Amino acid sequence: EVREFYVKWTTESMILERTRVAKDELTQEEERPKIPYWLEPFIGLIILLNAVSIGLSQDLYEDSMVWPTIECVFSAFFLFELIIKVYCLGPVEHFFGPGMIWSWFDFCIVAIAVLDV
């Protein structure tokens, strides 16, 4: 038990010395910002508007260059949402936390949308 403590203490001391980091800095957890409260309703509205634009694009001016531009804007919004969530939760928590199935689904949809643009 004493030997184990000494090995741990020595290793920790060497790491702190080489990295020039104070010991109390290692014990602090990184504080991440919370997901903004307005993000979910805003993205819900964007999804609704995207659905409306898809419907309209099938009926109005099918060959117009407006629709690909609108699709790029919507894809940018969805990518922005994904970046905010990964930043706020952290990649591990976002992709492997409690809502991981929805997170991976969202990631796949956004990846397909971005690659399609």
C-alpha positions as CSV (number, residue, x, y, z in Angstrom):
1,E,0.0,0.0,0.0
2,V,2.8,2.4,0.8
3,R,4.7,1.4,-2.3
4,E,1.6,1.9,-4.4
5,F,1.2,5.4,-2.9
6,Y,4.8,6.3,-3.5
7,V,4.7,5.1,-7.2
8,K,1.5,7.1,-7.8
9,W,3.0,10.2,-6.1
10,T,6.2,10.0,-8.0
11,T,4.5,9.5,-11.3
12,E,2.1,12.4,-10.6
13,S,5.0,14.6,-9.6
14,M,6.9,13.8,-12.8
15,I,3.9,14.5,-15.0
16,L,3.3,17.8,-13.2
17,E,6.9,18.8,-13.5
18,R,7.2,18.0,-17.2
19,T,3.9,19.6,-18.2
20,R,4.3,22.6,-15.9
21,V,0.8,22.3,-14.6
22,A,-0.2,22.9,-11.0
23,K,-1.8,20.0,-9.1
24,D,-5.0,21.9,-8.4
25,E,-5.5,22.5,-12.1
26,L,-5.6,18.8,-12.7
27,T,-8.4,18.2,-10.2
28,Q,-10.7,20.9,-11.6
29,E,-13.4,19.7,-13.9
30,E,-13.8,21.6,-17.1
31,E,-16.9,23.6,-17.0
32,R,-18.9,23.5,-20.2
33,P,-21.6,26.0,-21.2
34,K,-25.1,24.7,-21.1
35,I,-27.1,24.2,-24.3
36,P,-29.0,27.4,-24.9
37,Y,-32.7,27.1,-23.9
38,W,-33.8,28.6,-27.2
39,L,-31.9,26.1,-29.4
40,E,-34.5,23.3,-29.4
41,P,-37.6,25.5,-30.3
42,F,-35.5,27.3,-32.9
43,I,-34.4,24.1,-34.6
44,G,-37.9,22.8,-34.4
45,L,-39.0,25.9,-36.4
46,I,-36.2,25.4,-38.8
47,I,-37.2,21.8,-39.4
48,L,-40.8,22.9,-40.0
49,L,-39.7,25.6,-42.5
50,N,-37.4,23.1,-44.2
51,A,-40.3,20.7,-44.7
52,V,-42.4,23.6,-46.1
53,S,-39.6,24.5,-48.5
54,I,-39.2,20.9,-49.7
55,G,-43.0,20.8,-50.4
56,L,-42.9,24.1,-52.2
57,S,-39.8,23.2,-54.2
58,Q,-41.8,20.3,-55.8
59,D,-44.6,22.6,-57.0
60,L,-43.1,26.0,-57.7
61,Y,-40.2,26.7,-60.1
62,E,-38.6,23.3,-59.9
63,D,-35.6,24.3,-61.9
64,S,-34.9,27.5,-60.0
65,M,-31.5,28.0,-58.3
66,V,-33.4,29.3,-55.3
67,W,-34.1,25.8,-53.9
68,P,-30.4,24.6,-53.7
69,T,-29.5,27.9,-52.0
70,I,-32.3,27.5,-49.5
71,E,-31.1,23.9,-48.9
72,C,-27.6,25.1,-48.2
73,V,-28.9,27.6,-45.6
74,F,-31.0,24.9,-43.9
75,S,-28.0,22.5,-43.9
76,A,-25.9,25.3,-42.3
77,F,-28.4,25.7,-39.6
78,F,-28.5,22.0,-38.8
79,L,-24.7,21.8,-38.8
80,F,-24.6,24.9,-36.5
81,E,-27.0,23.1,-34.1
82,L,-24.8,20.0,-34.1
83,I,-21.6,22.0,-33.4
84,I,-23.3,23.8,-30.5
85,K,-24.5,20.6,-28.9
86,V,-21.1,18.9,-29.3
87,Y,-19.4,21.9,-27.8
88,C,-21.8,22.3,-24.9
89,L,-22.0,18.6,-24.0
90,G,-18.6,17.5,-25.1
91,P,-18.1,14.8,-27.8
92,V,-18.1,11.9,-25.5
93,E,-21.3,12.9,-23.6
94,H,-23.0,13.9,-26.8
95,F,-22.3,10.7,-28.8
96,F,-22.1,8.2,-26.0
97,G,-24.4,9.7,-23.3
98,P,-28.0,9.0,-22.5
99,G,-29.4,10.3,-25.8
100,M,-26.7,8.7,-28.0
101,I,-29.2,7.1,-30.5
102,W,-30.7,10.4,-31.3
103,S,-27.3,12.1,-31.4
104,W,-26.0,9.6,-33.9
105,F,-29.2,9.8,-36.0
106,D,-28.9,13.6,-36.0
107,F,-25.2,13.3,-36.9
108,C,-26.0,11.0,-39.9
109,I,-28.8,13.3,-41.2
110,V,-26.6,16.4,-40.9
111,A,-23.7,14.6,-42.6
112,I,-25.9,13.4,-45.5
113,A,-27.3,16.9,-45.9
114,V,-23.8,18.5,-45.8
115,L,-22.4,16.0,-48.3
116,D,-25.4,16.5,-50.6
117,V,-24.8,20.2,-50.7
